[in-house]
């Protein structure tokens, strides 16, 4: 009897191999060959699951987004609106090894989308998802503000989280310093 293969599980395993290559060597080193070697598969076997490097990268990035989204959806934050927003936003920032890896992949993928039209759609999805999260959180923080004020505050929050994340990834801030800056920002939102 032929062995049953869980194709989605295999695809997730390959996404994990992409993440390891990106984390260790950078996104420029992701190829069908390097991912096959990292996963212990042959390039031919890998091509049964992904026809191109772009398809493999897009799936790997989608898997990161799915992980972060699942974590956020599973949370039931407690406390003040600021504390709840803080808890949810920290899931998107590189403050521990797992989230550092996820952020590294996400930001590497943003760069790829700038020069590769095939990957730009995934890049747009990432940006829209984060923008939507920040807008939802800002509406919670500032329920009495006008829609335009909420949108403006959400854009600032999004830019802050992205900027702090980039600074942590680049080694210009420690995770603790980034968290302190997020806390300082949320404190200013509260007093308005």
Buried (B, 14 or more C-beta within 10 A) or exposed (E): EEEEEEEEEBBBBBBBBBBBBBBEEEBEEBEBEBBBBBBEBEEEEBBEBBEEBBEBBBBBBBBBBEBBBEBBEEEEBEEEBBEBBBBBBBBBBBBEEEBBBBBBBBBBBBEBBEEBEBBEEBBEBBBEBBBEBBBBBBBBBBEEBEEEEBBEBBBBBBEBBBEBBBBBBEEEBEBEEBBEBBEEBBEEBEEE
